Amino acid sequence: MRKRFWITLKSPAVWILGAIYAAVGVLGLSLEETGGLSHGLLPTAVLIIVFTPIMTGLCAAAFFLLNEISAIANNKRSNVRFPDRSNISVRLQSLKYAQLKTRVANLELSSAAGARSLTGMARKLKGWQKFLMRFGLIFAAWLPLFISAYPGFFCYDAYSQWNMVRNSSLTAHHPPLHTLILGYGVENLARLTGSYNAGIAFYLVLQMLLLACVFAYVLRRMDAWGIGPLGRGLTMAYFALFPTIAFFAASTTKDTLFSAAVLLFAVFLTDAVKSPKLRRWWIGAAVFGLLAMLLRNNAVYAFIPFALLFLLIKKPLRKFALPVFAGIFTAAILVTSVVYPKLMNIPDGSIREAFCVPMQQLARVYNIPGSLTKQEKQAVEKFITPVALKVYDPQWADLVKNGFRDDAVKENMGEFLALWAKIGLAHPKEYADSFLLNTVQGWLPNAVIDGYNSPPSMPRLYPYDGSSYFEFNSEYPVSAVKSPLPTVRNFYLAIAKTTVVNKIPLLGLLFSPGALLMFLLFCLARAAFLRRKGSVALALPLLFVLFLSGTIFLGPIMLPRYFLPMFFTLPLCAASFLKPRQLQSATRPSPHRSEQKPASRR
C-alpha cells in the first residue's frame, strides 16, 4: 500500500494540481485579508512554493483513497493498476476474472424464457419513455420559478441585442447569431401574442423546452455510457432542481444557448472518443462546436488551444479529429470574417472588450498618489478618459471601459502597448493586484459574487443586496407584473441577490464558480493520472470548458453566467470523477486486459 501511495505522489498531474491549489489558497487568503498582495510578489511566490508540497500530499492522498475505494467497489485488488513485475500474477488475475465472468453469464442464461422476453419488451420501450419522462420532469421543475417571475428574465445584454434588431443597428459587439435569434424571436412573438410580455414569455418557454430536451438527451447518453442509476438520478435532480440552472433556463442571456451547445459538443465528442469510427459522433461534435463558436465571441480563442492539446494527447484519433476541428475553425472564421461583414454588412464591435485587463491595471496605478509622473498620466489619458480612470472599480472593468478611446488605441497600438508595459515594469505588484482582484470571484471557492455592487463613493447602479449572483429582473420593454407566486419568487430572489448561499456549508460550494473550477481541475488531473480510456473519454471534452474559463479571466467582471458551461457540464465532470471505468467497459470487451496496459506503463 505504501508503494502504491508513493507512485501516486510521483505523478506530475498531482504536483501540478497541488501547486494550483497552493496558489489559490495563498492568493485568496491575502486578497481577503488585505485586498492585495500585501507581502509583495517574491514573498507570495515563496509561500506558494512552501505550501505546494503540502497540497500535493493532500491531493495524492485523495487520489489514492479514491483508487482504493474504486477497487473495493469493483471487487478488484487495488494494485492491479500499479506496476506488477510478475507476468504470472497478471495471468492468474486475468484467469480469475474470466472464470468469474463465465459464472455470471451462466447465471444470467439460467433465467426463465418468459422473464427474458418481458425484459426485452421493457428495454424496447424504456428508451423513449425515459426520455419523455425526464424531459417533462425537468421542464415542470422550472415552471414555479418561471411563473413566479413572469414573463421571465429579459436582462443582461438582452435589451441591447433586441434594440439592435429593432433599430437595424446590428454590430458584432454581441454574437450576431444570438442577436438575430433573440431580436427577431421577441419581435415576431410579440406581434403574434399582442404584447411584449407574452412574446418574451413565449420565447422563454420555447428555450426552456429546448434546454429540457438537451438535458434529457444527456441523461440518455449517460444510460448508454453505463453510468449507474445513482449517478443518473443525481444528474436528473441537478438539472431539474438546481437554482442556477433554473435561473438561466428562464433567462434571455446568450450564455444559456451557448452553454447548451458546449454541453452537446462535449457529449458528442465523448462518444466520438469512445467510438471514433462512427461518423455521427464527429458530425454532431462539428455541428455543436461550430454553433458554440457562433454564440460566443470568446469561444474561438478557447477552441484553438483545446484542439491543439486534444490532437497532441490523442494521436490515434488525429485522422478523425483533425479534419473535424479544422472544419469547425475554418467555418467559424468564414462566418465571422466574410459572411457577417461582407455579405450581411455587420460591422465589427469595439476592441475595448479585449483590453479589460490592461485598462484595469493602468487605472489602478493611475489612482495611486505619486505613482505616475505628470507626463505618464497624460499619456494614459490619451487612451482612457480621466473621468473613467477616476471611477476605477477593482472588480468591474465596465466603468473604466466606458471611457476607453477605441480610435486612439487603434491608431497608436504600439504606443499603447509600450506604455502599458513600461508602467507594468515599474509597478508589477499593482498589476498583479489588479488582475487578481478583478478575477478572484471566478477562481476562489465560495467567494461572494458582488462585482455589480459599486463602491460607497458611487451611486448604486443595480439594486443588489450583497450579491450580484443573478440579475433577477427584466428590462424594457417588459411591463411589471405582480408575482402570482410571491413565496417562490422571494426564495429564488434571496439566492440571486443576497449572500445566503455562501453561508450553506458544502452545498454552497455548488453555487461557486471557483469551487466548480477547482473540481474541474481535480477531475482533469485524476484522469491524466489514471490514463484509462473511460476517464480520458469523459475528461478530454472538459478541456474546452477549462480553456473557456481561462478566457473569462480576461473579461470585465466575474459572473456565474460566464461560467455557465461549467455548471452545465458538471455531471460529465462528476461522471469522470466517480465512475471512471464505465466508459471503458463499454468500449473494451475484455476489462481484465485493459487493466494490464496502464500497469505496464507505470
VOGU-3710 file (C-alpha; in Angstrom, 3 decimals, decimal comma):
1> mrkrfwitlk> 0,000/0,000/0,000  2,851/2,373/0,823  4,414/1,653/-2,554  1,184/2,481/-4,356  0,887/5,775/-2,473  4,435/6,806/-3,424  3,701/6,017/-7,065  0,678/8,311/-6,812  2,762/11,043/-5,193  5,306/10,961/-8,035
11> spavwilgai> 2,710/11,757/-10,694  3,278/15,145/-12,422  -0,501/15,661/-12,577  -0,689/15,511/-8,783  2,110/18,062/-8,371  0,580/20,466/-10,889  -2,751/20,246/-9,104  -1,070/20,756/-5,738  0,713/23,870/-6,995  -2,545/25,327/-8,317
21> yaavgvlgls> -4,357/24,649/-5,048  -1,486/26,164/-3,067  -1,571/29,292/-5,220  -5,349/29,613/-4,836  -5,100/29,268/-1,059  -2,238/31,724/-0,582  -3,547/34,331/-3,030  -7,136/34,048/-1,837  -6,188/34,497/1,806  -4,029/37,506/1,006
31> leetgglshg> -6,761/39,179/-1,056  -9,414/38,568/1,594  -7,302/39,955/4,436  -5,620/42,959/2,826  -7,232/43,471/-0,593  -3,969/42,767/-2,395  -0,601/41,060/-2,204  0,416/42,795/0,988  3,682/40,825/1,333  4,841/41,587/-2,209
41> llptavliiv> 5,375/39,334/-5,213  8,508/37,491/-4,082  7,322/36,562/-0,547  3,984/35,447/-2,005  5,781/33,224/-4,516  7,871/31,734/-1,699  4,710/30,977/0,303  3,190/29,217/-2,707  6,331/27,120/-3,122  6,303/26,221/0,584
51> ftpimtglca> 2,667/25,130/0,558  2,868/23,245/-2,755  4,287/20,005/-1,238  1,609/20,070/1,457  -1,225/20,462/-1,045  0,386/17,889/-3,324  0,463/15,382/-0,472  -3,218/16,010/0,224  -4,097/15,614/-3,462  -2,060/12,397/-3,653
61> aaffllneis> -3,873/11,065/-0,579  -7,221/11,908/-2,167  -6,258/10,183/-5,432  -5,006/7,136/-3,538  -8,129/6,816/-1,396  -10,388/7,182/-4,420  -8,455/4,470/-6,229  -8,725/2,126/-3,251  -12,442/2,786/-2,852  -12,980/2,264/-6,570
71> aiannkrsnv> -11,084/-1,028/-6,435  -13,124/-2,262/-3,467  -16,389/-1,209/-5,125  -15,473/-3,170/-8,237  -14,342/-6,250/-6,236  -10,825/-5,982/-7,581  -7,436/-5,658/-5,973  -6,280/-2,054/-5,983  -2,737/-2,983/-7,009  -3,906/-4,091/-10,471
81> rfpdrsnisv> -3,470/-0,516/-11,686  0,113/-0,308/-10,470  3,273/-1,962/-11,748  3,383/-5,711/-11,298  6,614/-7,298/-12,491  5,205/-10,814/-12,250  3,576/-11,878/-15,515  2,304/-14,997/-13,743  0,412/-12,819/-11,235  -1,231/-10,829/-14,032
91> rlqslkyaql> -2,274/-14,011/-15,846  -3,713/-15,527/-12,678  -5,719/-12,359/-12,048  -6,981/-12,421/-15,628  -7,911/-16,101/-15,311  -9,840/-15,481/-12,086  -11,695/-12,611/-13,726  -12,577/-14,745/-16,758  -13,867/-17,560/-14,531  -15,987/-15,131/-12,528
101> ktrvanlels> -17,358/-13,614/-15,700  -18,304/-17,084/-17,027  -20,176/-17,913/-13,838  -22,149/-14,690/-14,001  -23,017/-15,326/-17,647  -24,250/-18,854/-16,796  -26,471/-17,480/-14,045  -27,971/-14,978/-16,480  -28,614/-17,705/-19,056  -30,448/-19,776/-16,456
111> saagarsltg> -33,267/-17,197/-16,225  -36,718/-18,185/-17,432  -37,502/-17,582/-21,099  -40,666/-15,669/-20,210  -38,799/-13,306/-17,929  -36,231/-12,661/-20,631  -38,981/-11,865/-23,092  -40,614/-9,363/-20,742  -37,249/-7,752/-20,059  -36,637/-7,397/-23,774
121> marklkgwqk> -40,012/-5,733/-24,291  -39,330/-3,344/-21,433  -35,998/-2,396/-22,911  -37,601/-1,545/-26,244  -39,970/0,886/-24,549  -37,617/2,163/-21,907  -35,526/4,474/-24,097  -38,161/6,873/-25,432  -40,296/6,595/-22,311  -37,379/7,619/-20,110
131> flmrfglifa> -36,533/10,473/-22,443  -40,068/11,877/-22,342  -40,325/11,375/-18,605  -37,054/13,177/-17,936  -37,894/15,911/-20,409  -41,258/16,518/-18,761  -39,973/16,435/-15,197  -37,111/18,843/-15,889  -39,386/21,313/-17,672  -42,055/21,051/-14,964
141> awlplfisay> -39,461/21,686/-12,232  -38,572/25,049/-13,825  -42,175/26,251/-14,100  -42,573/27,538/-10,493  -39,672/29,949/-10,970  -40,871/30,987/-14,421  -44,432/31,615/-13,231  -43,267/33,494/-10,134  -41,071/35,767/-12,275  -43,394/36,027/-15,303
151> pgffcydays> -42,595/36,739/-18,113  -39,086/35,540/-17,268  -35,769/37,350/-17,140  -35,197/39,764/-20,023  -31,880/41,008/-18,641  -28,126/41,422/-19,039  -27,470/42,246/-22,719  -30,979/41,343/-23,922  -32,190/44,934/-24,248  -29,087/45,970/-26,202
161> qwnmvrnssl> -29,421/42,995/-28,573  -33,167/43,473/-29,068  -32,653/47,190/-29,702  -30,030/46,442/-32,371  -32,536/44,378/-34,352  -35,390/46,795/-33,743  -33,367/49,794/-34,960  -31,468/47,921/-37,691  -28,155/48,789/-35,996  -26,694/45,308/-35,709
171> tahhpplhtl> -22,975/45,033/-34,889  -20,673/42,186/-33,910  -20,321/43,514/-30,357  -22,678/40,717/-29,325  -22,690/37,446/-31,305  -24,854/38,301/-34,345  -26,380/34,814/-34,463  -27,862/35,110/-30,981  -28,773/38,748/-31,502  -30,811/37,787/-34,569
181> ilgygvenla> -32,447/34,844/-32,794  -33,372/36,934/-29,764  -34,315/40,128/-31,591  -36,466/38,651/-34,324  -37,829/35,993/-31,989  -39,084/38,519/-29,448  -40,393/40,933/-32,094  -42,307/38,303/-34,068  -43,696/36,572/-30,987  -44,752/39,930/-29,530
191> rltgsynagi> -46,689/40,680/-32,708  -48,211/37,214/-32,633  -49,308/37,417/-28,989  -50,134/41,116/-28,864  -47,687/42,195/-26,127  -44,012/42,108/-25,339  -44,629/40,356/-22,031  -46,407/37,479/-23,735  -43,894/37,421/-26,590  -40,902/37,212/-24,260
201> afylvlqmll> -42,671/34,574/-22,169  -43,376/32,555/-25,333  -39,719/32,861/-26,370  -38,502/31,665/-22,968  -40,928/28,743/-22,886  -39,524/27,598/-26,227  -35,998/27,987/-24,851  -36,889/26,011/-21,719  -38,378/23,220/-23,838  -35,232/23,112/-25,947
211> lacvfayvlr> -32,962/23,073/-22,898  -35,015/20,345/-21,188  -34,668/18,310/-24,383  -30,879/18,796/-24,312  -30,636/17,667/-20,689  -32,875/14,656/-21,335  -30,601/13,670/-24,228  -27,535/13,965/-21,988  -29,179/11,616/-19,494  -29,934/9,190/-22,314
221> rmdawgigpl> -26,275/9,169/-23,332  -25,306/8,561/-19,708  -27,520/5,458/-19,884  -25,546/4,291/-22,894  -22,225/5,017/-21,185  -23,137/2,736/-18,309  -23,435/5,431/-15,636  -25,235/3,871/-12,665  -28,763/4,739/-11,507  -27,449/6,819/-8,605
231> grgltmayfa> -25,342/8,975/-10,938  -28,211/9,417/-13,384  -30,634/10,222/-10,578  -28,353/12,879/-9,128  -27,830/14,356/-12,580  -31,566/14,454/-13,158  -32,122/16,196/-9,825  -29,327/18,662/-10,561  -30,721/19,661/-13,957  -34,265/19,956/-12,631
241> lfptiaffaa> -33,866/21,489/-9,185  -30,596/23,402/-9,001  -31,449/27,146/-8,867  -28,576/28,297/-11,094  -29,769/26,032/-13,916  -33,359/27,242/-13,468  -32,282/30,909/-13,465  -30,635/30,717/-16,845  -33,233/28,393/-18,356  -35,700/31,253/-17,844
251> sttkdtlfsa> -33,285/33,995/-18,969  -32,735/35,505/-22,412  -28,974/35,837/-21,950  -26,872/34,391/-24,746  -24,974/32,267/-22,246  -27,875/29,799/-21,991  -27,916/28,651/-25,622  -24,136/28,885/-25,780  -23,701/26,625/-22,761  -26,204/24,137/-24,188
261> avllfavflt> -24,133/23,985/-27,379  -20,942/23,460/-25,344  -22,615/20,636/-23,397  -23,736/18,879/-26,587  -20,284/19,364/-28,113  -18,769/17,685/-25,047  -21,285/14,810/-25,176  -20,800/14,114/-28,880  -17,027/14,383/-28,551  -17,118/11,922/-25,646
271> davkspklrr> -18,916/9,423/-27,859  -16,502/10,164/-30,703  -13,525/9,379/-28,475  -15,283/6,215/-27,315  -16,285/5,088/-30,831  -14,077/7,021/-33,289  -15,187/5,078/-36,365  -18,831/6,167/-36,060  -19,210/9,317/-38,159  -22,375/10,531/-36,490
281> wwigaavfgl> -20,500/11,449/-33,315  -17,917/13,513/-35,192  -20,652/15,198/-37,242  -22,540/16,081/-34,064  -19,369/17,410/-32,452  -18,699/19,529/-35,551  -22,216/20,990/-35,634  -22,379/21,930/-31,968  -18,748/23,029/-31,830  -19,413/25,489/-34,649
291> lamllrnnav> -22,655/26,597/-33,024  -20,827/27,280/-29,758  -18,258/29,473/-31,516  -21,003/31,467/-33,229  -22,904/32,011/-29,976  -19,965/33,415/-28,002  -17,169/35,615/-29,350  -14,558/34,235/-26,932  -15,204/30,577/-27,823  -12,808/30,610/-30,769
301> yafipfallf> -9,920/31,656/-28,514  -10,620/28,687/-26,254  -11,061/26,280/-29,144  -7,585/26,818/-30,618  -5,539/25,614/-27,590  -8,121/22,914/-26,885  -7,861/21,478/-30,397  -4,050/21,525/-30,337  -3,913/19,806/-26,947  -6,513/17,230/-27,982
311> llikkplrkf> -4,518/16,315/-31,091  -1,344/16,127/-29,014  -2,885/13,814/-26,409  -4,926/11,571/-28,689  -2,534/10,795/-31,523  -4,517/7,726/-32,725  -7,562/9,959/-33,267  -5,807/12,604/-35,342  -7,088/11,242/-38,651  -10,635/11,677/-37,347
321> alpvfagift> -10,319/14,783/-35,206  -8,045/16,922/-37,383  -10,475/17,405/-40,299  -13,364/17,969/-37,866  -11,526/20,590/-35,814  -10,127/22,261/-38,925  -13,628/22,381/-40,396  -15,088/23,922/-37,243  -12,400/26,593/-37,053  -12,494/27,393/-40,785
331> aailvtsvvy> -16,284/27,664/-40,866  -16,303/29,925/-37,799  -13,679/32,233/-39,318  -15,542/32,367/-42,641  -18,793/33,301/-40,940  -17,274/35,970/-38,682  -14,826/37,382/-41,239  -16,739/37,038/-44,517  -20,438/36,327/-44,046  -21,089/38,874/-41,303
341> pklmnipdgs> -19,063/41,879/-42,579  -19,150/41,254/-46,347  -22,497/39,615/-47,055  -24,625/40,889/-44,167  -22,872/44,273/-43,687  -22,493/43,742/-39,949  -19,657/45,987/-38,667  -17,153/44,799/-36,093  -17,692/45,512/-32,443  -15,482/47,597/-30,181
351> ireafcvpmq> -11,948/46,403/-29,432  -12,262/47,540/-25,814  -13,516/44,106/-24,715  -10,075/42,669/-25,474  -8,267/45,239/-23,306  -10,106/44,915/-19,997  -7,050/43,638/-18,134  -4,601/46,354/-19,362  -7,064/49,199/-18,794  -7,840/47,994/-15,253
361> qlarvynipg> -4,140/47,754/-14,459  -3,440/51,231/-15,804  -6,407/52,665/-13,893  -5,256/51,095/-10,634  -1,777/52,591/-10,905  -3,250/55,910/-12,081  -5,266/56,244/-8,848  -2,297/55,617/-6,531  -0,934/59,039/-5,475  2,620/59,681/-6,666
371> sltkqekqav> 2,837/56,521/-8,753  2,920/58,270/-12,139  4,578/61,419/-13,372  2,553/64,182/-14,994  3,710/63,092/-18,434  2,772/59,460/-17,752  -0,697/60,476/-16,579  -1,204/62,498/-19,737  -0,070/59,526/-21,805  -2,617/57,274/-20,074
381> ekfitpvalk> -5,359/59,897/-20,515  -4,686/59,828/-24,245  -6,204/56,325/-24,346  -8,661/56,419/-21,415  -10,672/59,455/-20,340  -9,800/60,945/-16,920  -13,417/60,611/-15,763  -13,374/56,864/-16,419  -9,976/56,429/-14,776  -11,163/58,094/-11,566
391> vydpqwadlv> -14,149/55,739/-11,119  -11,958/52,626/-11,186  -13,632/49,623/-9,540  -11,278/46,686/-8,772  -13,973/44,109/-9,591  -15,792/45,706/-12,514  -13,961/46,925/-15,625  -17,027/48,387/-17,356  -16,655/51,689/-15,527  -13,171/52,232/-16,972
401> kngfrddavk> -14,077/50,531/-20,250  -16,749/53,154/-20,935  -14,008/55,755/-21,252  -11,687/53,670/-23,427  -10,752/55,563/-26,603  -11,022/52,911/-29,336  -9,812/55,127/-32,190  -6,760/56,340/-30,284  -5,715/52,792/-29,431  -6,272/51,541/-32,990
411> enmgeflalw> -4,176/54,345/-34,442  -1,408/54,037/-31,827  -1,499/50,390/-30,812  2,274/50,134/-30,428  2,428/53,246/-28,272  -0,388/51,969/-26,027  1,214/48,555/-25,506  4,620/50,142/-24,854  3,093/52,485/-22,256  1,272/49,590/-20,588
421> akiglahpke> 4,468/47,512/-20,452  6,585/50,401/-19,183  4,225/51,186/-16,298  3,871/47,472/-15,537  7,619/47,018/-15,177  7,673/49,873/-12,689  4,604/48,645/-10,770  4,407/44,830/-11,060  2,666/44,357/-7,716  -0,134/46,781/-8,623
431> yadsfllntv> -0,619/44,996/-11,951  -0,837/41,655/-10,158  -3,265/43,070/-7,582  -5,451/44,478/-10,339  -5,707/41,158/-12,191  -6,286/39,084/-9,063  -8,931/41,411/-7,618  -10,761/41,543/-10,939  -10,831/37,737/-11,217  -10,918/36,473/-7,611
441> qgwlpnavid> -14,656/35,750/-7,722  -14,048/33,340/-10,568  -11,327/31,171/-9,009  -11,694/31,424/-5,218  -14,161/28,826/-3,847  -17,209/30,286/-2,116  -16,251/33,855/-2,972  -19,141/36,316/-2,770  -20,192/37,367/-6,277  -20,642/41,110/-5,758
451> gynsppsmpr> -18,984/42,732/-8,777  -22,010/44,894/-9,573  -22,047/46,426/-6,102  -20,344/49,745/-6,757  -18,016/51,430/-4,242  -19,670/53,543/-1,499  -18,497/56,721/-3,214  -20,602/55,940/-6,277  -24,365/55,630/-6,758  -25,519/52,008/-6,879
461> lypydgssyf> -26,292/51,211/-10,491  -28,035/47,887/-9,847  -30,417/47,004/-6,982  -28,365/44,197/-5,461  -28,137/43,383/-1,779  -24,690/41,990/-1,134  -24,502/39,715/-4,172  -24,556/40,010/-7,960  -25,137/36,294/-8,496  -28,016/36,709/-10,936
471> efnseypvsa> -29,847/39,717/-12,379  -33,310/38,878/-11,037  -35,255/41,453/-13,024  -36,413/42,339/-16,536  -35,649/45,449/-18,538  -37,705/47,391/-21,072  -39,943/46,505/-22,935  -41,173/44,196/-20,160  -44,011/45,625/-18,065  -44,006/44,976/-14,331
481> vksplptvrn> -46,377/42,192/-13,295  -47,325/41,180/-9,771  -45,932/37,763/-8,988  -48,597/35,031/-8,702  -46,215/33,001/-6,512  -44,561/35,529/-4,158  -43,141/32,896/-1,794  -41,379/31,100/-4,631  -40,160/34,402/-6,031  -38,714/35,506/-2,700
491> fylaiakttv> -36,941/32,167/-2,288  -35,146/32,488/-5,614  -34,612/36,227/-5,133  -32,662/35,558/-1,935  -30,348/33,212/-3,831  -29,877/35,678/-6,688  -29,173/38,884/-4,766  -28,026/38,002/-1,251  -25,177/36,017/0,262  -27,430/33,334/1,729
501> vnkipllgll> -25,933/30,562/-0,423  -22,422/31,404/0,761  -23,476/30,540/4,308  -24,638/26,997/3,455  -21,835/24,528/4,359  -20,623/22,376/1,454  -23,845/22,808/-0,552  -22,973/26,460/-1,057  -19,893/25,402/-2,989  -22,141/24,122/-5,786
511> fspgallmfl> -23,126/27,751/-6,455  -19,494/28,908/-6,612  -17,723/29,206/-9,992  -14,401/28,991/-8,154  -15,317/25,722/-6,436  -16,509/24,226/-9,730  -13,267/25,297/-11,385  -11,195/23,607/-8,660  -13,315/20,461/-9,019  -12,851/20,523/-12,791
521> lfclaraafl> -9,085/20,756/-12,352  -9,185/17,866/-9,879  -11,105/15,674/-12,324  -8,790/16,509/-15,217  -5,720/15,795/-13,078  -7,152/12,482/-11,923  -7,984/11,481/-15,492  -4,414/12,312/-16,514  -3,155/10,193/-13,616  -5,391/7,186/-14,356
531> rrkgsvalal> -4,970/7,297/-18,147  -7,849/4,893/-18,674  -9,898/5,159/-21,829  -13,092/5,781/-19,885  -11,568/8,618/-17,859  -9,971/10,209/-20,912  -13,170/9,965/-22,971  -15,069/11,987/-20,385  -12,235/14,330/-19,440  -10,935/15,410/-22,865
541> pllfvlflsg> -14,034/17,440/-23,856  -13,874/19,164/-20,479  -10,581/20,728/-21,523  -12,625/23,002/-23,785  -14,624/24,130/-20,749  -11,368/24,781/-18,892  -9,995/26,963/-21,695  -13,323/28,799/-21,898  -12,960/29,619/-18,211  -9,473/30,928/-18,934
551> tiflgpimlp> -10,810/33,447/-21,467  -13,299/34,733/-18,891  -10,440/35,917/-16,687  -9,558/38,397/-19,438  -13,048/39,904/-19,327  -14,600/42,829/-17,422  -16,260/41,058/-14,478  -16,739/37,627/-12,924  -20,366/36,481/-13,040  -21,872/32,978/-12,865
561> ryflpmfftl> -23,372/33,409/-16,333  -19,911/33,499/-17,870  -19,112/30,199/-16,160  -22,420/28,604/-17,148  -20,693/25,954/-19,350  -19,059/24,665/-16,147  -22,441/24,410/-14,446  -23,959/22,606/-17,426  -21,096/20,121/-17,780  -20,736/19,415/-14,055
571> plcaasflkp> -22,449/15,977/-14,398  -19,889/14,960/-17,046  -17,149/16,102/-14,724  -18,642/14,113/-11,854  -19,041/11,044/-14,086  -15,322/11,002/-14,856  -14,641/11,581/-11,163  -16,912/8,931/-9,650  -17,123/6,222/-12,320  -14,006/6,322/-14,488
581> rqlqsatrps> -14,416/2,685/-15,574  -17,902/2,877/-17,034  -16,961/4,062/-20,497  -14,020/1,695/-20,522  -16,283/-1,303/-20,005  -18,461/-0,112/-22,870  -15,561/0,207/-25,270  -13,382/-2,785/-24,459  -14,795/-6,281/-24,411  -12,139/-7,621/-22,035
591> phrseqkpas> -11,804/-5,411/-18,925  -9,057/-7,580/-17,452  -6,893/-6,855/-20,476  -7,484/-3,135/-20,247  -6,079/-3,231/-16,735  -2,761/-4,584/-17,979  -1,885/-1,691/-20,281  -1,878/1,073/-17,666  0,031/-1,273/-15,360  2,757/-1,832/-17,929
601> rr> 3,194/1,912/-18,464  3,642/2,544/-14,764
//
